[in-house]
Amino acid sequence: MDISNIWLISYVIAWVITFIIYQKKVKHFGAGSFIMVCLIIYAISSYFLYNNSYYNSLYNFKPIHLIPFVYLYLMLMLAFKPISRFEKQQVEFIQRPSNFALYAIIILFVLTSTIRLIYEIPNFMDGLVRIMVDPTGGADIYNEMRADYDTKGDGLIVSLPAIISNLLGDIATLLLFYYMTLPDEKKIITIGLFLGFISTIISFIAESQRGPVMARALTLLVTYFAMRRYIPHKRNKLISKILIIMVVLISIPMAAISISRFSMRDGGGTLGSICEYSGQANIFFNNYAFDDNGIRYGDRTFPLFKRILGFENVPKNFVERRAKYPRLYINDEFFIGFVGDFCLDFGPIIAFIIFLLFTLYVLNSTRIRNGTIKFHQLLLLHFVMCIFSQGSMKLFAYSDMGNLNIIALFMAYFYFLFDYNNIQNKRRLSSKESK
């Protein structure tokens, strides 16, 4: 066994041991447990991908070294700290926002998602038929979509309802499961949130895209595991059955897309493509995160914020960015994980400082007292969970136009924070008047 395989296997073992220790401390399978299982799967996939002769030759993988994996492990554990603290603490109650604060976002998301669903159903049916019937249908749809993106950019605005539902997608996923913890849950609201989630899945399947579908599915699962402790037992059993059915139903078109797009490859076909998809980030991180022949100065992770601050020559999409940095060994055409994205943008030292400051901010903002977590605190923790679930396998999911999602998230965060302070002030006034 060569040294590269020793480090790849060691990386797998490191996460397995971490998972075992973590489970002994938390004593339940929550969001943190789900994230660690995913990290273990990605590490195992990296081993098989590296030892696949077709992909090794295709990507010309370099030898694996120890130090990049140590750095990656420590950065992931640093970013994971707020989640682990939340899971270890005995949180017994989630503070409920005012009905106005709660329903304002729910109604906006449900309304825009319903309009989007009506618009997308014909495209979905046409795309699904092409994927299921034509052996190359999925590949053809994907190539058509990519050709359109190459022309117009990945920030293409299709419709206002689609934009709003995308911006609120992660927040609405949390609201879906939080709403099911409430004793006065109204089924019509739950169904509306669920259909809103389905509309995003439908639109991505219609374009033969696996990545966004996986991101939404992983977000759904990590949110469920974070919230299931607070959902009544009978309701929880029903949710579990629905999630299993959803995973099966989503798997059918996903399998058809994978077969259509990758079955003609010589490197193991569909199975090889799965390892390529889930395992390349760790390998490319190890090979290039410390030396990519330059950095991108935040042009991928925070381009919108750079433009707001007045920076010039900021790429508007991946086409312009790849043209601006042609000397990089790899760019965003390959997966390198969300940690790798920050390393390629800022270098490993500045990336560490960014992660440290953000983690300290989240830890300070999500202190839990008297067994109660406030909703705005839960929203911030959920954002960290989404960064892991959507970005550990691929790239930083909130880059490019995803910067708008960060803005939407923090607008919602401060909205619910203001709502909480307003509720507390009313209680204080009421208490003084009663005295």
KEMAR-661501 format. One line per 2 residues: their letters; for each residue x, y, z of N, C-alpha, C. Coordinates in steps of 0.05 Angstrom, whole numbers, plus 5000, padded with zeros to 4 digits. Example, Ala and Ser with C-alpha at 12.3 -4.5 7.8 and 13.67 -1.06 7.14 Angstrom:
AS) 5264:4886:5156:5246:4910:5156:5264:4934:5156 | 5257:4955:5142:5273:4979:5143:5258:5001:5157
//
This chain:
MD) 5017:4976:5000:5000:5000:5000:5018:5025:5000 | 5012:5044:4981:5029:5068:4980:5020:5088:5001
IS) 5036:5108:5005:5032:5128:5026:5006:5143:5022 | 4998:5148:4996:4974:5163:4991:4949:5148:5002
NI) 4948:5122:4998:4926:5106:5008:4926:5105:5038 | 4950:5105:5050:4951:5106:5079:4938:5131:5091
WL) 4944:5154:5078:4932:5179:5088:4902:5180:5082 | 4893:5169:5059:4865:5168:5053:4850:5151:5073
IS) 4861:5128:5080:4848:5110:5099:4849:5122:5127 | 4871:5136:5133:4874:5149:5159:4853:5171:5163
YV) 4847:5185:5141:4826:5206:5142:4799:5194:5147 | 4793:5171:5135:4768:5157:5140:4767:5149:5170
IA) 4788:5137:5180:4789:5127:5208:4786:5151:5227 | 4798:5174:5221:4796:5197:5238:4767:5206:5242
WV) 4752:5206:5220:4724:5213:5222:4707:5192:5235 | 4713:5167:5231:4699:5145:5245:4703:5147:5275
IT) 4727:5151:5283:4733:5154:5312:4719:5179:5324 | 4720:5201:5309:4707:5226:5317:4677:5221:5321
FI) 4666:5207:5302:4637:5201:5303:4630:5184:5328 | 4646:5164:5333:4641:5147:5357:4642:5163:5383
IY) 4663:5179:5385:4667:5196:5409:4643:5216:5412 | 4636:5227:5389:4614:5247:5389:4588:5234:5398
QK) 4582:5210:5388:4557:5197:5394:4556:5189:5424 | 4579:5182:5435:4579:5176:5464:4572:5201:5481
KV) 4579:5224:5471:4574:5249:5486:4545:5258:5482 | 4535:5258:5457:4508:5269:5453:4486:5248:5458
KH) 4492:5222:5455:4473:5200:5462:4447:5201:5445 | 4447:5214:5422:4425:5212:5404:4435:5218:5376
FG) 4419:5211:5356:4427:5216:5328:4414:5242:5319 | 4429:5263:5318:4418:5289:5311:4431:5300:5286
AG) 4430:5326:5282:4441:5339:5259:4471:5335:5257 | 4484:5338:5280:4513:5334:5280:4521:5305:5272
SF) 4506:5286:5281:4511:5258:5274:4508:5253:5244 | 4487:5265:5233:4482:5262:5204:4504:5275:5188
IM) 4513:5298:5196:4535:5311:5182:4560:5294:5183 | 4567:5282:5206:4591:5266:5208:4589:5240:5191
VC) 4565:5228:5190:4561:5205:5173:4567:5213:5144 | 4557:5236:5136:4562:5245:5108:4592:5249:5104
LI) 4606:5261:5123:4635:5265:5120:4650:5238:5118 | 4641:5218:5132:4653:5191:5131:4648:5180:5103
IY) 4624:5182:5092:4617:5172:5065:4635:5186:5044 | 4638:5212:5047:4654:5227:5027:4683:5218:5029
AI) 4693:5213:5053:4721:5204:5056:4725:5176:5044 | 4705:5158:5048:4707:5132:5036:4706:5134:5006
SS) 4689:5151:4995:4687:5155:4966:4713:5165:4955 | 4727:5182:4970:4753:5193:4961:4773:5170:4957
YF) 4773:5151:4976:4791:5129:4973:4786:5113:4948 | 4761:5106:4942:4754:5091:4918:4759:5107:4893
LY) 4753:5133:4894:4757:5150:4870:4787:5152:4864 | 4804:5155:4884:4833:5158:4880:4844:5132:4868
NN) 4832:5109:4875:4842:5084:4865:4828:5074:4840 | 4811:5091:4829:4798:5085:4803:4817:5094:4781
SY) 4827:5076:4766:4848:5083:4746:4838:5103:4725 | 4812:5101:4717:4801:5119:4697:4801:5148:4707
YN) 4790:5152:4731:4788:5179:4742:4816:5190:4751 | 4833:5172:4761:4859:5181:4768:4875:5191:4744
SL) 4871:5177:4721:4884:5186:4697:4870:5211:4685 | 4843:5212:4687:4828:5234:4677:4836:5261:4691
YN) 4838:5260:4717:4843:5284:4733:4873:5287:4740 | 4888:5266:4735:4917:5267:4741:4921:5274:4770
FK) 4909:5259:4788:4911:5264:4817:4941:5263:4825 | 4948:5281:4843:4974:5282:4854:4976:5264:4879
PI) 5000:5258:4889:5002:5242:4913:4988:5257:4937 | 4976:5241:4955:4962:5252:4978:4982:5257:5001
HL) 4979:5279:5015:4997:5286:5037:4981:5289:5063 | 4994:5287:5085:4981:5287:5111:4972:5315:5120
IP) 4989:5335:5117:4983:5362:5128:4957:5374:5118 | 4951:5373:5091:4925:5384:5082:4901:5370:5096
FV) 4902:5344:5100:4880:5331:5114:4878:5339:5143 | 4900:5343:5156:4900:5353:5184:4887:5381:5185
YL) 4895:5398:5166:4883:5425:5165:4853:5423:5159 | 4845:5407:5140:4817:5404:5133:4801:5394:5157
YL) 4811:5373:5170:4797:5362:5194:4793:5383:5215 | 4814:5399:5221:4813:5419:5242:4794:5442:5234
ML) 4794:5449:5209:4775:5471:5200:4746:5462:5202 | 4741:5437:5194:4714:5426:5196:4705:5424:5225
ML) 4723:5416:5242:4716:5414:5271:4711:5441:5283 | 4727:5461:5274:4722:5488:5283:4695:5499:5275
AF) 4688:5495:5249:4662:5504:5239:4639:5488:5252 | 4645:5463:5260:4625:5445:5271:4619:5452:5301
KP) 4636:5467:5314:4633:5472:5343:4606:5482:5351 | 4594:5502:5338:4567:5511:5346:4546:5489:5345
IS) 4548:5471:5325:4528:5449:5322:4532:5429:5345 | 4557:5422:5351:4562:5403:5373:4553:5414:5400
RF) 4557:5440:5404:4548:5451:5430:4518:5450:5432 | 4504:5456:5410:4475:5455:5410:4465:5427:5415
EK) 4478:5407:5403:4469:5379:5406:4475:5369:5434 | 4496:5378:5446:4504:5368:5473:4487:5380:5495
QQ) 4478:5405:5491:4463:5418:5512:4434:5407:5513 | 4423:5407:5536:4396:5397:5540:4375:5420:5534
VE) 4371:5424:5508:4351:5444:5500:4323:5431:5502 | 4307:5442:5519:4280:5431:5524:4258:5446:5510
FI) 4264:5471:5502:4242:5488:5491:4253:5507:5471 | 4238:5511:5449:4244:5531:5428:4226:5554:5432
QR) 4237:5578:5436:4220:5602:5439:4204:5607:5414 | 4179:5611:5418:4161:5615:5394:4160:5645:5387
PS) 4164:5651:5361:4161:5679:5352:4132:5687:5353 | 4127:5713:5349:4099:5722:5347:4087:5710:5322
NF) 4061:5707:5322:4047:5695:5298:4053:5712:5273 | 4054:5738:5276:4059:5755:5253:4086:5749:5241
AL) 4107:5748:5258:4134:5742:5248:4135:5715:5235 | 4122:5695:5247:4122:5668:5237:4108:5666:5210
YA) 4083:5676:5209:4067:5672:5185:4075:5691:5162 | 4088:5713:5168:4095:5731:5146:4114:5717:5127
II) 4134:5703:5137:4153:5689:5120:4140:5665:5108 | 4124:5650:5123:4111:5626:5113:4093:5632:5090
IL) 4077:5653:5093:4058:5660:5071:4073:5669:5046 | 4094:5685:5050:4110:5694:5027:4122:5671:5012
FV) 4133:5652:5027:4146:5629:5015:4126:5611:5001 | 4103:5605:5014:4083:5588:5003:4071:5600:4978
LT) 4066:5626:4978:4054:5639:4955:4073:5639:4931 | 4098:5647:4935:4117:5647:4912:4123:5619:4902
ST) 4124:5600:4920:4130:5572:4913:4107:5560:4897 | 4082:5567:4905:4059:5557:4890:4058:5567:4861
IR) 4064:5593:4858:4066:5604:4831:4088:5591:4815 | 4111:5586:4829:4133:5573:4815:4125:5544:4808
LI) 4111:5530:4825:4103:5502:4820:4085:5501:4795 | 4066:5519:4794:4048:5520:4771:4064:5524:4745
YE) 4083:5542:4746:4099:5549:4723:4117:5525:4715 | 4127:5510:4735:4148:5490:4729:4136:5462:4722
IP) 4111:5457:4729:4100:5430:4724:4102:5421:4694 | 4095:5438:4675:4098:5429:4646:4127:5423:4640
NF) 4146:5440:4649:4175:5434:4644:4184:5408:4657 | 4173:5404:4681:4181:5380:4696:4171:5355:4682
MD) 4146:5355:4673:4135:5332:4659:4150:5326:4633 | 4156:5347:4618:4171:5344:4593:4199:5333:4599
GL) 4212:5345:4619:4239:5336:4626:4240:5308:4636 | 4220:5301:4653:4220:5274:4665:4216:5253:4644
VR) 4198:5259:4625:4193:5240:4603:4219:5236:4587 | 4233:5257:4581:4258:5255:4565:4279:5240:4581
IM) 4280:5244:4607:4300:5230:4623:4294:5201:4625 | 4268:5193:4629:4261:5166:4633:4260:5149:4608
VD) 4254:5162:4585:4250:5148:4560:4275:5148:4543 | 4288:5171:4540:4311:5173:4523:4337:5167:4538
PT) 4353:5148:4530:4378:5142:4544:4397:5165:4548 | 4396:5184:4529:4413:5208:4531:4397:5233:4538
GG) 4372:5230:4546:4355:5253:4551:4365:5271:4573 | 4375:5259:4595:4385:5275:4617:4409:5290:4609
AD) 4427:5278:4595:4451:5292:4585:4444:5315:4567 | 4425:5310:4549:4417:5331:4530:4405:5355:4544
IY) 4387:5350:4564:4375:5372:4579:4396:5387:4594 | 4415:5373:4607:4436:5386:4623:4453:5403:4605
NE) 4461:5393:4581:4478:5408:4563:4463:5433:4553 | 4437:5430:4548:4422:5454:4540:4422:5475:4562
MR) 4418:5466:4586:4417:5484:4609:4444:5497:4612 | 4466:5482:4610:4493:5493:4614:4500:5513:4591
AD) 4491:5507:4567:4495:5525:4544:4482:5552:4550 | 4458:5550:4562:4443:5575:4569:4458:5590:4590
YD) 4469:5576:4610:4484:5589:4632:4509:5601:4621 | 4523:5587:4603:4548:5598:4592:4543:5624:4577
TK) 4519:5626:4566:4512:5651:4552:4503:5673:4570 | 4487:5666:4590:4474:5686:4607:4485:5687:4635
GD) 4501:5668:4643:4512:5669:4670:4496:5653:4690 | 4508:5644:4712:4494:5628:4731:4477:5645:4750
GL) 4476:5671:4746:4458:5687:4762:4433:5694:4746 | 4426:5678:4726:4403:5682:4709:4377:5685:4725
IV) 4363:5707:4721:4337:5712:4734:4315:5702:4716 | 4301:5681:4725:4279:5670:4710:4253:5683:4717
SL) 4247:5686:4743:4222:5698:4751:4225:5707:4780 | 4209:5727:4787:4210:5737:4815:4201:5716:4835
PA) 4180:5701:4830:4172:5680:4850:4195:5659:4854 | 4208:5652:4833:4230:5632:4836:4253:5644:4852
II) 4259:5670:4848:4280:5683:4863:4273:5683:4893 | 4249:5692:4900:4240:5694:4928:4240:5666:4941
SN) 4229:5646:4927:4227:5620:4939:4255:5608:4943 | 4274:5614:4925:4301:5605:4928:4314:5619:4952
LL) 4310:5645:4955:4322:5660:4977:4312:5650:5004 | 4287:5641:5005:4275:5633:5030:4276:5602:5034
GD) 4288:5588:5014:4287:5559:5015:4298:5546:5040 | 4322:5554:5049:4333:5542:5074:4317:5550:5098
IA) 4309:5575:5099:4293:5585:5122:4267:5570:5123 | 4254:5567:5100:4228:5553:5099:4231:5524:5107
TL) 4253:5511:5101:4257:5483:5109:4257:5481:5140 | 4271:5500:5152:4270:5501:5182:4242:5507:5192
LL) 4229:5526:5180:4201:5532:5188:4183:5508:5185 | 4187:5492:5164:4170:5468:5160:4171:5450:5184
FY) 4195:5443:5193:4198:5425:5216:4192:5438:5242 | 4199:5464:5245:4192:5478:5270:4162:5480:5273
YM) 4148:5485:5251:4119:5488:5252:4106:5462:5262 | 4119:5439:5254:4108:5413:5263:4113:5407:5292
TL) 4129:5424:5306:4133:5420:5334:4111:5434:5350 | 4095:5451:5337:4075:5467:5351:4050:5451:5357
PD) 4038:5454:5380:4014:5439:5386:3990:5448:5370 | 3990:5473:5361:3967:5483:5345:3974:5483:5315
EK) 3989:5464:5307:3996:5462:5278:3971:5460:5261 | 3971:5475:5239:3950:5474:5220:3960:5459:5195
KI) 3946:5438:5188:3956:5421:5166:3959:5436:5140 | 3942:5456:5135:3943:5470:5110:3970:5485:5107
IT) 3980:5496:5130:4006:5510:5130:4028:5490:5125 | 4027:5467:5138:4048:5446:5135:4048:5437:5106
IG) 4025:5432:5095:4024:5422:5067:4035:5444:5048 | 4028:5469:5053:4038:5491:5037:4069:5493:5037
LF) 4080:5490:5061:4110:5491:5063:4122:5467:5049 | 4109:5444:5052:4120:5419:5039:4119:5422:5009
LG) 4097:5432:4998:4094:5435:4969:4114:5456:4959 | 4119:5476:4976:4139:5496:4968:4167:5483:4965
FI) 4173:5465:4984:4198:5451:4982:4199:5433:4957 | 4177:5420:4951:4175:5402:4928:4179:5418:4902
ST) 4169:5443:4901:4171:5459:4876:4200:5463:4868 | 4217:5467:4888:4246:5471:4881:4258:5446:4870
II) 4251:5423:4882:4261:5397:4872:4252:5393:4843 | 4227:5398:4838:4216:5394:4811:4231:5411:4790
SF) 4236:5436:4797:4249:5453:4777:4277:5444:4771 | 4291:5433:4791:4319:5424:4786:4319:5398:4770
IA) 4300:5380:4777:4299:5355:4762:4292:5360:4733 | 4275:5380:4728:4267:5387:4700:4292:5396:4684
ES) 4312:5406:4698:4337:5415:4684:4359:5394:4685 | 4352:5370:4695:4371:5347:4697:4395:5354:4714
QR) 4390:5369:4736:4411:5377:4754:4410:5359:4779 | 4432:5346:4785:4434:5330:4809:4442:5346:4833
GP) 4461:5365:4829:4472:5380:4852:4451:5394:4868 | 4435:5412:4856:4415:5426:4872:4395:5408:4885
VM) 4388:5386:4872:4369:5367:4884:4382:5354:4909 | 4407:5346:4907:4421:5335:4930:4423:5355:4952
AR) 4428:5381:4945:4431:5401:4966:4404:5405:4981 | 4382:5405:4966:4356:5408:4979:4349:5384:4996
AL) 4355:5360:4986:4350:5335:5000:4366:5334:5026 | 4392:5340:5024:4409:5340:5048:4401:5361:5068
TL) 4392:5384:5059:4382:5404:5077:4357:5395:5091 | 4340:5382:5077:4315:5371:5089:4322:5351:5111
LV) 4341:5333:5105:4348:5312:5124:4363:5324:5149 | 4382:5342:5145:4396:5353:5168:4378:5369:5185
TY) 4358:5383:5173:4338:5398:5189:4320:5379:5205 | 4312:5357:5192:4295:5338:5207:4310:5327:5231
FA) 4335:5319:5227:4350:5307:5249:4356:5328:5271 | 4357:5354:5264:4361:5375:5284:4335:5380:5300
MR) 4312:5375:5287:4286:5383:5300:4270:5360:5310 | 4277:5336:5304:4259:5313:5310:4255:5309:5340
RY) 4274:5318:5356:4271:5316:5385:4247:5332:5396 | 4239:5352:5381:4219:5370:5391:4191:5365:5377
IP) 4190:5346:5359:4165:5339:5346:4151:5317:5361 | 4125:5319:5365:4110:5298:5380:4114:5270:5367
HK) 4114:5250:5383:4121:5223:5375:4105:5213:5351 | 4078:5215:5352:4061:5205:5331:4067:5220:5305
RN) 4070:5246:5307:4075:5262:5284:4103:5255:5272 | 4121:5249:5290:4148:5241:5282:4149:5216:5265
KL) 4133:5196:5273:4131:5171:5259:4121:5175:5231 | 4101:5193:5228:4089:5199:5202:4110:5213:5184
IS) 4125:5232:5196:4145:5247:5181:4167:5228:5171 | 4175:5209:5188:4195:5189:5180:4187:5173:5156
KI) 4162:5165:5155:4151:5149:5132:4151:5167:5107 | 4142:5192:5110:4141:5210:5087:4169:5215:5076
LI) 4188:5219:5094:4216:5224:5085:4227:5200:5070 | 4221:5176:5079:4231:5151:5066:4219:5150:5038
IM) 4193:5155:5035:4179:5155:5009:4191:5176:4991 | 4197:5200:5002:4208:5222:4986:4236:5214:4976
VV) 4252:5202:4993:4279:5194:4984:4278:5174:4961 | 4259:5155:4963:4255:5135:4942:4246:5149:4916
LI) 4226:5167:4919:4216:5180:4895:4237:5198:4882 | 4252:5212:4898:4273:5229:4887:4295:5212:4874
SI) 4300:5188:4886:4322:5171:4876:4317:5161:4848 | 4292:5157:4840:4285:5147:4814:4294:5165:4792
PM) 4285:5191:4791:4295:5209:4770:4325:5215:4773 | 4335:5215:4798:4364:5220:4802:4380:5198:4789
AA) 4371:5173:4793:4385:5150:4781:4384:5152:4751 | 4360:5159:4741:4357:5161:4711:4375:5183:4700
IS) 4377:5206:4715:4395:5227:4706:4424:5218:4706 | 4432:5204:4727:4460:5194:4729:4466:5174:4707
IS) 4448:5156:4702:4452:5136:4681:4454:5150:4654 | 4436:5169:4649:4435:5183:4623:4461:5199:4619
RF) 4470:5212:4640:4493:5231:4636:4520:5217:4638 | 4521:5193:4652:4548:5182:4657:4551:5152:4650
SM) 4530:5139:4640:4532:5111:4635:4552:5105:4612 | 4556:5124:4594:4574:5120:4571:4603:5123:4578
RD) 4609:5132:4603:4637:5135:4610:4651:5108:4613 | 4677:5109:4610:4693:5084:4613:4702:5079:4641
GG) 4697:5098:4659:4708:5095:4686:4689:5084:4707 | 4675:5063:4700:4657:5051:4720:4629:5060:4717
GT) 4623:5076:4696:4596:5085:4690:4583:5100:4713 | 4558:5093:4719:4543:5107:4740:4555:5105:4767
LG) 4564:5081:4775:4576:5077:4801:4602:5094:4804 | 4618:5094:4783:4642:5111:4783:4635:5140:4786
SI) 4614:5149:4773:4606:5177:4774:4597:5185:4802 | 4585:5166:4817:4577:5172:4844:4601:5177:4862
CE) 4621:5160:4859:4646:5164:4874:4660:5190:4866 | 4659:5196:4839:4670:5221:4830:4656:5245:4842
YS) 4630:5243:4844:4614:5265:4854:4618:5269:4884 | 4619:5248:4899:4620:5250:4928:4648:5250:4940
GQ) 4668:5242:4924:4694:5238:4935:4716:5257:4925 | 4710:5273:4904:4731:5289:4892:4740:5312:4910
AN) 4721:5323:4926:4728:5347:4942:4752:5343:4960 | 4753:5320:4974:4775:5315:4992:4802:5312:4977
IF) 4801:5299:4954:4826:5296:4939:4836:5322:4928 | 4817:5338:4915:4826:5363:4904:4835:5383:4926
FN) 4822:5381:4949:4831:5398:4972:4859:5390:4979 | 4864:5364:4982:4891:5355:4989:4912:5364:4969
NY) 4905:5363:4943:4924:5369:4922:4929:5399:4918 | 4908:5415:4922:4910:5443:4912:4903:5465:4933
AF) 4891:5458:4955:4882:5479:4974:4905:5497:4984 | 4929:5485:4987:4952:5500:4996:4968:5513:4974
DD) 4963:5504:4949:4979:5514:4927:4963:5511:4901 | 4949:5532:4893:4933:5532:4869:4943:5552:4848
NG) 4968:5560:4852:4981:5579:4834:4967:5606:4834 | 4957:5614:4858:4944:5639:4861:4919:5637:4878
IR) 4906:5660:4884:4881:5660:4898:4861:5677:4883 | 4835:5676:4891:4814:5690:4876:4804:5715:4891
YG) 4816:5721:4914:4810:5746:4928:4780:5749:4934 | 4767:5727:4941:4738:5729:4948:4720:5731:4925
DR) 4730:5727:4900:4712:5730:4877:4692:5708:4873 | 4696:5685:4888:4675:5665:4887:4658:5666:4912
TF) 4670:5668:4935:4654:5666:4960:4637:5691:4965 | 4648:5715:4959:4634:5739:4966:4633:5760:4943
PL) 4627:5752:4919:4629:5772:4897:4608:5794:4899 | 4584:5788:4908:4563:5808:4910:4571:5829:4931
FK) 4582:5820:4954:4590:5839:4974:4613:5856:4964 | 4631:5845:4948:4653:5861:4937:4642:5882:4918
RI) 4622:5876:4902:4611:5896:4884:4597:5918:4900 | 4583:5910:4922:4570:5930:4939:4590:5949:4952
LG) 4613:5938:4958:4634:5955:4971:4650:5971:4950 | 4644:5968:4924:4656:5984:4904:4679:5972:4889
FE) 4685:5947:4894:4707:5934:4879:4700:5932:4850 | 4720:5935:4833:4716:5933:4804:4727:5907:4793
NV) 4718:5900:4769:4726:5875:4756:4720:5851:4772 | 4697:5850:4785:4688:5826:4800:4671:5809:4781
PK) 4679:5784:4776:4664:5767:4758:4635:5764:4766 | 4616:5764:4747:4588:5761:4753:4579:5732:4753
NF) 4595:5714:4743:4588:5686:4742:4613:5669:4738 | 4609:5642:4737:4632:5624:4736:4647:5627:4710
VE) 4633:5634:4688:4647:5637:4662:4667:5660:4664 | 4658:5683:4674:4676:5706:4676:4698:5701:4697
RR) 4692:5686:4718:4712:5680:4738:4734:5662:4727 | 4727:5642:4713:4747:5624:4701:4764:5639:4680
AK) 4752:5658:4667:4767:5674:4647:4787:5692:4662 | 4779:5702:4685:4796:5721:4700:4820:5707:4713
YP) 4816:5681:4720:4838:5666:4734:4846:5642:4718 | 4856:5645:4694:4863:5622:4677:4888:5607:4687
RL) 4904:5620:4705:4929:5607:4713:4925:5589:4737 | 4901:5589:4750:4897:5571:4772:4897:5542:4763
YI) 4908:5525:4779:4909:5496:4772:4880:5485:4771 | 4864:5492:4790:4835:5485:4789:4819:5509:4798
ND) 4794:5511:4788:4776:5532:4795:4750:5519:4804 | 4727:5532:4801:4702:5520:4810:4690:5500:4791
EF) 4705:5492:4771:4695:5469:4754:4699:5443:4769 | 4714:5443:4791:4717:5419:4807:4708:5424:4836
FI) 4699:5403:4849:4691:5405:4877:4716:5406:4895 | 4715:5424:4915:4737:5425:4934:4727:5429:4962
GF) 4700:5428:4966:4688:5432:4992:4687:5462:5000 | 4670:5468:5019:4667:5496:5027:4693:5507:5041
VG) 4707:5489:5055:4733:5498:5066:4752:5504:5043 | 4753:5487:5023:4771:5491:5000:4764:5516:4985
DF) 4738:5523:4983:4730:5547:4969:4743:5572:4982 | 4743:5572:5008:4754:5595:5023:4785:5595:5020
CL) 4797:5572:5020:4826:5570:5016:4834:5580:4988 | 4818:5573:4968:4825:5582:4941:4819:5612:4938
DF) 4801:5623:4954:4795:5652:4952:4814:5669:4968 | 4823:5659:4992:4838:5676:5010:4864:5664:5019
GP) 4869:5639:5013:4893:5626:5024:4886:5613:5051 | 4901:5593:5059:4895:5578:5083:4896:5594:5109
II) 4913:5614:5111:4916:5629:5136:4892:5648:5139 | 4885:5664:5119:4862:5682:5121:4836:5666:5123
AF) 4835:5643:5109:4811:5626:5112:4807:5617:5141 | 4829:5610:5154:4827:5602:5182:4817:5625:5199
II) 4826:5649:5194:4818:5672:5210:4788:5677:5206 | 4779:5675:5181:4750:5679:5174:4733:5658:5189
FL) 4742:5633:5188:4727:5612:5202:4727:5616:5232 | 4749:5624:5243:4751:5629:5272:4733:5651:5281
LF) 4733:5674:5267:4716:5696:5274:4687:5690:5271 | 4680:5676:5249:4652:5669:5245:4642:5649:5267
TL) 4659:5630:5273:4651:5610:5294:4648:5624:5321 | 4666:5642:5328:4664:5656:5353:4638:5673:5354
YV) 4631:5685:5331:4607:5701:5330:4582:5683:5334 | 4582:5660:5321:4559:5643:5324:4557:5632:5352
LN) 4580:5624:5364:4580:5614:5391:4570:5635:5411 | 4578:5660:5407:4570:5681:5425:4540:5688:5421
ST) 4531:5685:5396:4503:5693:5390:4483:5671:5397 | 4492:5647:5402:4474:5624:5407:4477:5612:5434
RI) 4484:5628:5454:4485:5618:5481:4457:5611:5490 | 4455:5588:5502:4428:5577:5510:4426:5579:5540
RN) 4405:5591:5550:4401:5595:5578:4374:5582:5587 | 4374:5570:5610:4350:5558:5622:4337:5537:5603
GT) 4353:5524:5587:4343:5502:5570:4326:5512:5547 | 4327:5538:5541:4310:5549:5519:4328:5562:5498
IK) 4322:5555:5473:4336:5567:5450:4316:5586:5436 | 4325:5610:5431:4308:5629:5418:4308:5623:5388
FH) 4286:5631:5374:4283:5623:5347:4305:5635:5329 | 4313:5660:5334:4334:5672:5317:4360:5658:5322
QL) 4365:5647:5346:4389:5631:5350:4388:5605:5335 | 4365:5592:5334:4362:5567:5319:4366:5572:5290
LL) 4357:5595:5280:4360:5602:5252:4389:5605:5244 | 4405:5617:5262:4434:5620:5257:4448:5593:5257
LH) 4441:5576:5277:4453:5549:5278:4445:5533:5253 | 4421:5536:5244:4412:5522:5220:4428:5530:5196
FV) 4436:5555:5194:4453:5565:5173:4479:5550:5172 | 4491:5546:5196:4516:5530:5198:4511:5502:5188
MC) 4489:5490:5196:4482:5463:5187:4480:5461:5157 | 4468:5482:5145:4464:5483:5116:4491:5486:5102
IF) 4510:5501:5113:4536:5504:5102:4549:5476:5100 | 4546:5460:5121:4558:5433:5121:4543:5415:5101
SQ) 4517:5414:5104:4501:5395:5088:4504:5400:5058 | 4505:5426:5050:4506:5433:5022:4534:5436:5011
GS) 4554:5440:5028:4580:5447:5019:4602:5428:5025 | 4598:5408:5042:4620:5390:5049:4628:5373:5025
MK) 4608:5365:5008:4614:5348:4985:4621:5364:4960 | 4611:5389:4958:4615:5403:4933:4632:5429:4938
LF) 4618:5451:4940:4631:5477:4942:4615:5494:4962 | 4624:5518:4969:4609:5536:4986:4583:5543:4972
AY) 4561:5534:4984:4535:5537:4970:4524:5565:4969 | 4536:5583:4985:4525:5611:4986:4543:5630:4971
SD) 4558:5620:4952:4575:5637:4935:4559:5649:4912 | 4571:5667:4897:4558:5680:4874:4531:5692:4882
MG) 4510:5684:4868:4483:5695:4875:4473:5684:4901 | 4487:5663:4911:4480:5653:4938:4486:5674:4960
NL) 4502:5695:4953:4506:5717:4972:4479:5729:4980 | 4460:5729:4961:4434:5740:4967:4420:5723:4989
NI) 4425:5697:4989:4414:5680:5010:4425:5686:5037 | 4451:5694:5038:4463:5703:5063:4449:5728:5073
IA) 4445:5747:5054:4431:5772:5062:4403:5766:5072 | 4388:5748:5058:4361:5740:5066:4362:5727:5093
LF) 4381:5710:5098:4384:5696:5123:4388:5715:5146 | 4406:5734:5143:4411:5753:5165:4389:5774:5168
MA) 4375:5780:5147:4351:5797:5150:4330:5782:5167 | 4326:5757:5161:4308:5741:5177:4317:5738:5206
YF) 4344:5735:5209:4355:5732:5236:4350:5757:5253 | 4355:5780:5242:4351:5805:5257:4321:5811:5260
YF) 4306:5802:5240:4277:5805:5242:4266:5790:5266 | 4274:5765:5269:4265:5748:5291:4277:5757:5317
LF) 4302:5768:5317:4314:5779:5341:4299:5804:5350 | 4291:5822:5331:4275:5845:5339:4248:5836:5349
DY) 4236:5816:5337:4211:5805:5346:4213:5794:5375 | 4234:5780:5381:4239:5769:5408:4241:5792:5428
NN) 4257:5812:5422:4261:5835:5440:4235:5850:5444 | 4219:5852:5423:4193:5865:5425:4174:5850:5444
IQ) 4174:5823:5441:4158:5807:5459:4167:5810:5488 | 4193:5810:5493:4203:5814:5520:4196:5841:5532
NK) 4198:5862:5515:4191:5888:5525:4161:5890:5533 | 4144:5878:5517:4115:5878:5523:4110:5863:5549
RR) 4125:5841:5554:4121:5826:5578:4130:5843:5603 | 4152:5858:5599:4161:5874:5621:4141:5896:5628
LS) 4131:5909:5607:4111:5930:5611:4086:5918:5624 | 4077:5895:5615:4054:5882:5627:4058:5875:5656
SK) 4083:5866:5662:4089:5859:5690:4089:5883:5708 | 4100:5906:5698:4100:5930:5713:4072:5941:5719
ES) 4055:5939:5698:4028:5949:5701:4012:5932:5720 | 4017:5906:5720:4003:5888:5739:4010:5893:5768
K) 4035:5903:5772:4044:5909:5799:4032:5935:5809
//
